[in-house]
Amino acid sequence: MTSIARVAPRPIGSAVAPAGRVLVGILIDLAALAVPVAVAGATAAAGLTQLAAAALIVALAVLGAQLRLWSREGTSLGWRLTGVRQVSSSDSAPLGLTRLLQASWFADVRGARDPVDPRLSSQLAPPVTAPGAGIPVAAPAAQASTSGVIAPPPGVAPRASDPEPAVRYRALLSIDGRIEGALGVGVVLGRNPEPTGGERPISIADLAREVSKTHLAIRPDAEGRVWAIDLNSTNGSVVTHASGATSTIPSGGHAVLAADDVVQIGRHAVAVQLVAS
């Protein structure tokens, strides 16, 4: 059953389309189909069989194009004009013909973030590690700060006279160029992710089906490092470093993220910004 009301989960930054715009889009679609059908009926009644056949072919072409748009992109001619997209309640991706009866919601793609439109550029904070500092490799720590404030990363040392570090950093999560809140104890990303601990689940709509249901975890550890942990995804994850070089995190693998690293899962870019707090 389809509902125009808000349905969770939905991607951060997206919004439910007003019911009026949904209905106007439907009326536009009906009109686009009704015109050639009416022409076909009128010309057939007048004995103009060739014109009637041509108008009927146009009507079928319009219907086929509308069904293709809806099944692949969750939209139509009318909804494109009114800024509406119909997506699944479970993963905020277009339903397609195979999920026709699943619950869904109507996204406002004019006044809010389109849930299936990834933006690949992530603007990151300047590096907080010393130039050329090595990144230690170790297994992720079991415990992390619950406040979202982590100790300085390697290369940023506290002054000996201070009871606490002179500078502390807050880790912020960026997805497709948008800040999605503090990293906290960690997040789990995917089409419909299931967190394994206290991490915050974040759903990512994926039109191309390249992101797994539970794909990637981003977690800080007690030493100030931030880990990207692939949760046995189908396609793995790719890290793009500040130098432009890339490295792959295989399914089930993990890696420490340095400043300016961007993790790509499917067509989506995930990064962590460290800002002074």
C-alpha positions, 0 to 999 in steps of 0.5 A, spaced: 500 500 500 502 506 497 502 512 502 503 519 501 505 520 509 512 520 511 515 513 511 521 511 515 527 510 514 528 515 509 535 518 507 537 524 511 536 531 507 530 528 503 523 530 504 516 527 503 512 531 497 506 535 498 500 531 496 497 536 491 504 536 487 503 528 487 496 528 484 498 534 479 503 529 476 498 524 476 493 528 472 499 530 467 500 523 466 493 521 464 492 527 460 498 525 456 495 519 455 488 521 454 490 526 448 492 521 443 487 516 445 481 521 444 485 522 437 485 515 435 477 514 437 475 521 433 479 519 427 476 512 427 469 514 428 471 519 422 473 513 418 480 515 418 483 509 419 490 510 418 490 516 422 487 512 428 492 507 427 498 512 428 494 516 434 494 509 437 501 507 436 503 514 439 498 512 445 502 506 446 509 509 446 507 514 451 504 508 456 511 504 454 515 510 456 511 512 462 512 505 465 519 505 463 521 511 467 517 509 473 520 502 473 527 504 472 527 511 476 520 512 480 518 518 476 514 519 470 513 525 465 508 529 470 512 527 476 518 530 473 514 536 472 512 537 479 518 534 482 516 528 485 519 521 485 516 514 488 521 510 492 521 504 496 520 505 504 525 499 505 531 502 501 528 509 498 530 506 491 525 506 485 520 500 486 521 497 479 516 492 477 518 486 481 516 490 488 510 493 485 506 492 491 511 494 496 510 500 501 513 506 498 513 514 499 513 520 494 520 524 495 520 531 494 526 532 489 525 539 487 525 542 494 529 537 498 535 532 497 533 527 491 534 520 495 537 517 488 541 522 486 548 521 489 553 527 489 560 524 488 564 531 491 566 531 498 569 537 501 574 535 507 577 539 512 584 540 512 589 534 514 590 534 522 596 529 521 603 532 520 605 532 513 608 525 511 606 522 518 605 514 518 598 511 519 599 505 524 595 499 522 592 495 527 585 491 529 579 496 530 579 497 538 572 495 541 571 501 545 570 508 542 568 515 545 561 516 546 561 523 546 563 524 539 570 527 541 576 523 539 583 524 542 588 528 537 590 523 531 597 521 530 602 527 529 598 532 534 601 531 541 598 535 547 602 540 551 605 537 557 603 542 561 595 541 560 591 536 564 588 534 557 590 535 550 590 542 547 586 541 541 581 536 541 577 534 534 570 532 533 569 527 527 563 529 522 560 524 517 560 527 510 556 523 505 555 525 497 558 532 500 553 533 505 555 533 513 550 528 516 552 529 523 557 527 528 560 520 527 559 519 535 561 511 536 560 510 529 555 509 523 553 503 519 551 505 511 547 501 506 541 500 503 537 498 509 543 497 514 542 493 520 547 496 526 551 490 530 552 495 536 551 502 538 552 505 531 547 509 528 544 506 521 544 510 515 540 508 509 543 510 502 538 510 496 542 506 490 539 506 484 544 502 481 544 496 486 551 497 487 551 498 495 549 492 499 544 492 504 549 493 510 555 495 506 560 499 511 561 501 518 565 507 520 568 507 527 573 511 531 577 508 536 580 510 543 587 512 539 584 517 535 584 513 528 578 512 524 576 506 521 572 504 515 570 496 515 567 493 510 561 488 512 562 483 507 559 487 502 558 484 495 562 489 491 567 492 496 569 499 497 574 503 494 578 509 498 581 515 494 586 518 497 588 526 497 594 524 492 589 521 487 591 514 488 586 509 490 586 503 494 580 497 495 577 495 501 575 488 499 569 484 502 570 483 510 576 488 510 578 494 513 583 500 513 585 506 517 582 513 514 587 519 513 585 526 512 582 527 506 580 520 504 574 519 501 571 512 501 566 510 495 561 505 496 557 504 489 556 511 486 556 514 493 562 518 497 563 517 504 568 521 508 570 524 515 572 531 517 575 532 523 574 539 526 576 542 532 571 542 538 
